[in-house]
Amino acid sequence: MKNILIIGATGSVGSTTRDYFLANSADQLTLFARHTNRINAQQDRETVIQGDVTNVDQLAAAMAGQDVVFAALSGNLKAMAESIIAAMHQSQVKRLIFITSMGIYNEIPAYLGADGNVASNPMLRGYRAAADVIEASDLDYTIVRPGWFDNGGDDYEVTQKGEPFGGHNVSRRAIADLVMHAADDDDYLKASVGINRPE
């Protein structure tokens, strides 16, 4: 059993991952979000903390006693990653799992639509900047680069940084399964992994 902090717990990936941990692990969860009124916590398994991901002191307080930090966020991801890293240093937590996007290394092959790569899609620059900040840190990180989220089949394949992406879409539950194994089994340490449903 581990203590897992989920930052962005009310988003689509964060909430799906939360439900997946509750159903498939014995882990204790701390749910960190800007708006917590929508969260109906399981009292014996979950703690809810309202806060701002750019507030390092709030984050560090939430990280106290945690084994793993999982972040599924949107917005200024580089600034958020920098804030999370600073808070992890402050709270002496080392394990980070962070969601970015496929395409940040131009790894989408032409047959899947290479215009989705950062070279053609400036929207991905923030995702790439966040990944660069995390990779330059001393944390035990896993960067997760999912395909487009959907609620389709839950089978998935994993690609490593430098390998071409194998498919366009992936289910949120598949992402949650990868995150759970990364958290509980220390899979994918110091790695940036793509995840997609096989085509």
Contacts in CASP RR format, 6 or more apart in sequence:
PFRMAT RR
TARGET T0000
AUTHOR 0000-0000-0000
METHOD contacts of the structure
MODEL  1
MKNILIIGATGSVGSTTRDYFLANSADQLTLFARHTNRINAQQDRETVIQ
GDVTNVDQLAAAMAGQDVVFAALSGNLKAMAESIIAAMHQSQVKRLIFIT
SMGIYNEIPAYLGADGNVASNPMLRGYRAAADVIEASDLDYTIVRPGWFD
NGGDDYEVTQKGEPFGGHNVSRRAIADLVMHAADDDDYLKASVGINRPE
1 25 0 8 1.000
1 26 0 8 1.000
1 27 0 8 1.000
1 28 0 8 1.000
2 27 0 8 1.000
2 28 0 8 1.000
2 67 0 8 1.000
2 68 0 8 1.000
2 183 0 8 1.000
2 184 0 8 1.000
3 27 0 8 1.000
3 28 0 8 1.000
3 30 0 8 1.000
3 65 0 8 1.000
3 66 0 8 1.000
3 67 0 8 1.000
3 68 0 8 1.000
4 21 0 8 1.000
4 27 0 8 1.000
4 28 0 8 1.000
4 29 0 8 1.000
4 30 0 8 1.000
4 66 0 8 1.000
4 67 0 8 1.000
4 68 0 8 1.000
4 70 0 8 1.000
4 183 0 8 1.000
5 29 0 8 1.000
5 30 0 8 1.000
5 32 0 8 1.000
5 62 0 8 1.000
5 63 0 8 1.000
5 66 0 8 1.000
5 68 0 8 1.000
5 69 0 8 1.000
5 70 0 8 1.000
6 14 0 8 1.000
6 17 0 8 1.000
6 18 0 8 1.000
6 29 0 8 1.000
6 30 0 8 1.000
6 31 0 8 1.000
6 32 0 8 1.000
6 70 0 8 1.000
6 72 0 8 1.000
7 32 0 8 1.000
7 33 0 8 1.000
7 53 0 8 1.000
7 59 0 8 1.000
7 69 0 8 1.000
7 70 0 8 1.000
7 71 0 8 1.000
7 72 0 8 1.000
7 73 0 8 1.000
7 84 0 8 1.000
8 14 0 8 1.000
8 32 0 8 1.000
8 33 0 8 1.000
8 53 0 8 1.000
8 71 0 8 1.000
8 72 0 8 1.000
8 73 0 8 1.000
9 15 0 8 1.000
9 18 0 8 1.000
9 31 0 8 1.000
9 32 0 8 1.000
9 33 0 8 1.000
9 39 0 8 1.000
10 31 0 8 1.000
10 33 0 8 1.000
10 34 0 8 1.000
10 35 0 8 1.000
10 36 0 8 1.000
10 38 0 8 1.000
10 39 0 8 1.000
11 33 0 8 1.000
11 72 0 8 1.000
12 149 0 8 1.000
12 172 0 8 1.000
13 72 0 8 1.000
13 99 0 8 1.000
13 146 0 8 1.000
13 149 0 8 1.000
13 172 0 8 1.000
13 175 0 8 1.000
13 176 0 8 1.000
14 70 0 8 1.000
14 72 0 8 1.000
16 172 0 8 1.000
16 173 0 8 1.000
16 175 0 8 1.000
16 176 0 8 1.000
17 70 0 8 1.000
17 72 0 8 1.000
17 172 0 8 1.000
17 175 0 8 1.000
17 176 0 8 1.000
17 179 0 8 1.000
17 180 0 8 1.000
18 29 0 8 1.000
18 31 0 8 1.000
18 46 0 8 1.000
19 176 0 8 1.000
20 173 0 8 1.000
20 176 0 8 1.000
20 177 0 8 1.000
20 179 0 8 1.000
20 180 0 8 1.000
21 27 0 8 1.000
21 29 0 8 1.000
21 176 0 8 1.000
21 180 0 8 1.000
21 183 0 8 1.000
22 29 0 8 1.000
22 42 0 8 1.000
22 45 0 8 1.000
22 46 0 8 1.000
24 177 0 8 1.000
24 180 0 8 1.000
25 180 0 8 1.000
25 184 0 8 1.000
27 45 0 8 1.000
27 183 0 8 1.000
27 184 0 8 1.000
28 45 0 8 1.000
28 46 0 8 1.000
28 47 0 8 1.000
29 45 0 8 1.000
29 46 0 8 1.000
29 47 0 8 1.000
30 46 0 8 1.000
30 47 0 8 1.000
30 48 0 8 1.000
30 49 0 8 1.000
30 62 0 8 1.000
30 66 0 8 1.000
31 39 0 8 1.000
31 41 0 8 1.000
31 46 0 8 1.000
31 47 0 8 1.000
31 48 0 8 1.000
31 49 0 8 1.000
32 49 0 8 1.000
32 50 0 8 1.000
32 51 0 8 1.000
32 53 0 8 1.000
32 59 0 8 1.000
32 62 0 8 1.000
33 39 0 8 1.000
33 48 0 8 1.000
33 49 0 8 1.000
33 50 0 8 1.000
33 51 0 8 1.000
34 50 0 8 1.000
34 51 0 8 1.000
34 52 0 8 1.000
34 53 0 8 1.000
35 50 0 8 1.000
36 48 0 8 1.000
36 49 0 8 1.000
36 50 0 8 1.000
39 48 0 8 1.000
41 47 0 8 1.000
41 48 0 8 1.000
49 58 0 8 1.000
49 61 0 8 1.000
49 62 0 8 1.000
51 58 0 8 1.000
51 62 0 8 1.000
52 58 0 8 1.000
53 59 0 8 1.000
53 71 0 8 1.000
53 73 0 8 1.000
53 80 0 8 1.000
53 83 0 8 1.000
53 84 0 8 1.000
54 79 0 8 1.000
54 80 0 8 1.000
54 83 0 8 1.000
55 83 0 8 1.000
56 83 0 8 1.000
56 86 0 8 1.000
56 87 0 8 1.000
56 90 0 8 1.000
57 87 0 8 1.000
57 90 0 8 1.000
59 83 0 8 1.000
59 84 0 8 1.000
59 87 0 8 1.000
60 86 0 8 1.000
60 87 0 8 1.000
60 88 0 8 1.000
60 90 0 8 1.000
60 91 0 8 1.000
61 91 0 8 1.000
63 69 0 8 1.000
63 87 0 8 1.000
63 88 0 8 1.000
63 90 0 8 1.000
63 91 0 8 1.000
63 93 0 8 1.000
64 91 0 8 1.000
65 91 0 8 1.000
65 93 0 8 1.000
66 91 0 8 1.000
66 93 0 8 1.000
67 93 0 8 1.000
67 95 0 8 1.000
67 183 0 8 1.000
68 93 0 8 1.000
68 95 0 8 1.000
68 96 0 8 1.000
68 97 0 8 1.000
68 183 0 8 1.000
69 84 0 8 1.000
69 88 0 8 1.000
69 93 0 8 1.000
69 95 0 8 1.000
69 96 0 8 1.000
69 97 0 8 1.000
70 96 0 8 1.000
70 97 0 8 1.000
70 98 0 8 1.000
70 179 0 8 1.000
70 183 0 8 1.000
71 80 0 8 1.000
71 81 0 8 1.000
71 84 0 8 1.000
71 96 0 8 1.000
71 97 0 8 1.000
71 98 0 8 1.000
71 99 0 8 1.000
72 99 0 8 1.000
73 80 0 8 1.000
73 99 0 8 1.000
76 126 0 8 1.000
77 100 0 8 1.000
77 126 0 8 1.000
77 127 0 8 1.000
77 129 0 8 1.000
77 130 0 8 1.000
78 126 0 8 1.000
78 129 0 8 1.000
78 130 0 8 1.000
78 133 0 8 1.000
80 130 0 8 1.000
81 98 0 8 1.000
81 130 0 8 1.000
81 133 0 8 1.000
81 134 0 8 1.000
82 133 0 8 1.000
84 96 0 8 1.000
84 98 0 8 1.000
85 96 0 8 1.000
85 133 0 8 1.000
85 134 0 8 1.000
85 137 0 8 1.000
85 139 0 8 1.000
88 94 0 8 1.000
88 96 0 8 1.000
88 139 0 8 1.000
94 139 0 8 1.000
94 140 0 8 1.000
95 139 0 8 1.000
95 140 0 8 1.000
95 141 0 8 1.000
95 183 0 8 1.000
95 186 0 8 1.000
96 134 0 8 1.000
96 137 0 8 1.000
96 139 0 8 1.000
96 140 0 8 1.000
96 141 0 8 1.000
96 142 0 8 1.000
97 141 0 8 1.000
97 142 0 8 1.000
97 144 0 8 1.000
97 179 0 8 1.000
97 182 0 8 1.000
97 183 0 8 1.000
98 130 0 8 1.000
98 131 0 8 1.000
98 134 0 8 1.000
98 141 0 8 1.000
98 142 0 8 1.000
98 143 0 8 1.000
98 144 0 8 1.000
99 144 0 8 1.000
99 146 0 8 1.000
99 175 0 8 1.000
100 127 0 8 1.000
100 128 0 8 1.000
100 130 0 8 1.000
100 131 0 8 1.000
100 143 0 8 1.000
100 144 0 8 1.000
100 145 0 8 1.000
100 192 0 8 1.000
101 124 0 8 1.000
101 127 0 8 1.000
101 145 0 8 1.000
101 146 0 8 1.000
101 147 0 8 1.000
102 108 0 8 1.000
102 116 0 8 1.000
102 145 0 8 1.000
102 146 0 8 1.000
102 147 0 8 1.000
102 148 0 8 1.000
102 165 0 8 1.000
102 194 0 8 1.000
102 196 0 8 1.000
103 116 0 8 1.000
103 117 0 8 1.000
103 118 0 8 1.000
103 121 0 8 1.000
103 124 0 8 1.000
103 145 0 8 1.000
103 165 0 8 1.000
104 118 0 8 1.000
104 124 0 8 1.000
104 127 0 8 1.000
104 128 0 8 1.000
104 131 0 8 1.000
104 145 0 8 1.000
105 118 0 8 1.000
105 128 0 8 1.000
105 145 0 8 1.000
105 161 0 8 1.000
105 162 0 8 1.000
105 192 0 8 1.000
106 114 0 8 1.000
106 117 0 8 1.000
106 118 0 8 1.000
106 119 0 8 1.000
107 117 0 8 1.000
107 145 0 8 1.000
107 159 0 8 1.000
107 161 0 8 1.000
107 162 0 8 1.000
107 163 0 8 1.000
107 164 0 8 1.000
107 165 0 8 1.000
107 194 0 8 1.000
108 114 0 8 1.000
108 116 0 8 1.000
108 117 0 8 1.000
108 164 0 8 1.000
108 165 0 8 1.000
109 164 0 8 1.000
109 165 0 8 1.000
109 166 0 8 1.000
112 165 0 8 1.000
112 166 0 8 1.000
112 167 0 8 1.000
112 168 0 8 1.000
112 199 0 8 1.000
113 168 0 8 1.000
114 120 0 8 1.000
115 121 0 8 1.000
116 124 0 8 1.000
117 124 0 8 1.000
118 124 0 8 1.000
118 125 0 8 1.000
118 127 0 8 1.000
118 128 0 8 1.000
131 143 0 8 1.000
131 192 0 8 1.000
134 141 0 8 1.000
134 143 0 8 1.000
135 141 0 8 1.000
135 143 0 8 1.000
135 192 0 8 1.000
140 186 0 8 1.000
140 189 0 8 1.000
140 190 0 8 1.000
141 189 0 8 1.000
141 190 0 8 1.000
141 191 0 8 1.000
142 182 0 8 1.000
142 187 0 8 1.000
142 188 0 8 1.000
142 189 0 8 1.000
142 190 0 8 1.000
142 191 0 8 1.000
142 192 0 8 1.000
142 193 0 8 1.000
143 191 0 8 1.000
143 192 0 8 1.000
143 193 0 8 1.000
144 175 0 8 1.000
144 178 0 8 1.000
144 179 0 8 1.000
144 182 0 8 1.000
144 193 0 8 1.000
144 194 0 8 1.000
144 195 0 8 1.000
145 192 0 8 1.000
145 193 0 8 1.000
145 194 0 8 1.000
145 195 0 8 1.000
146 170 0 8 1.000
146 175 0 8 1.000
146 194 0 8 1.000
146 195 0 8 1.000
146 196 0 8 1.000
147 165 0 8 1.000
147 167 0 8 1.000
147 168 0 8 1.000
147 169 0 8 1.000
147 170 0 8 1.000
147 194 0 8 1.000
147 195 0 8 1.000
147 196 0 8 1.000
148 168 0 8 1.000
148 169 0 8 1.000
148 170 0 8 1.000
149 169 0 8 1.000
149 170 0 8 1.000
149 171 0 8 1.000
149 172 0 8 1.000
149 175 0 8 1.000
150 169 0 8 1.000
150 170 0 8 1.000
150 171 0 8 1.000
150 172 0 8 1.000
151 171 0 8 1.000
151 172 0 8 1.000
151 173 0 8 1.000
152 169 0 8 1.000
152 171 0 8 1.000
152 197 0 8 1.000
153 171 0 8 1.000
153 173 0 8 1.000
153 174 0 8 1.000
153 197 0 8 1.000
154 171 0 8 1.000
154 173 0 8 1.000
154 174 0 8 1.000
154 177 0 8 1.000
155 174 0 8 1.000
155 197 0 8 1.000
155 198 0 8 1.000
156 170 0 8 1.000
156 171 0 8 1.000
156 174 0 8 1.000
156 177 0 8 1.000
156 178 0 8 1.000
156 195 0 8 1.000
156 196 0 8 1.000
156 197 0 8 1.000
156 198 0 8 1.000
157 166 0 8 1.000
157 195 0 8 1.000
157 196 0 8 1.000
157 197 0 8 1.000
157 198 0 8 1.000
158 178 0 8 1.000
158 188 0 8 1.000
158 193 0 8 1.000
158 194 0 8 1.000
158 195 0 8 1.000
159 165 0 8 1.000
159 166 0 8 1.000
159 193 0 8 1.000
159 194 0 8 1.000
159 195 0 8 1.000
159 196 0 8 1.000
160 191 0 8 1.000
160 192 0 8 1.000
160 193 0 8 1.000
160 194 0 8 1.000
161 191 0 8 1.000
161 192 0 8 1.000
161 193 0 8 1.000
165 194 0 8 1.000
165 196 0 8 1.000
166 196 0 8 1.000
166 198 0 8 1.000
166 199 0 8 1.000
167 196 0 8 1.000
167 197 0 8 1.000
167 198 0 8 1.000
167 199 0 8 1.000
168 196 0 8 1.000
168 199 0 8 1.000
169 196 0 8 1.000
169 197 0 8 1.000
170 195 0 8 1.000
170 196 0 8 1.000
170 197 0 8 1.000
171 197 0 8 1.000
174 195 0 8 1.000
174 197 0 8 1.000
175 195 0 8 1.000
178 187 0 8 1.000
178 188 0 8 1.000
178 193 0 8 1.000
178 195 0 8 1.000
181 187 0 8 1.000
182 188 0 8 1.000
END
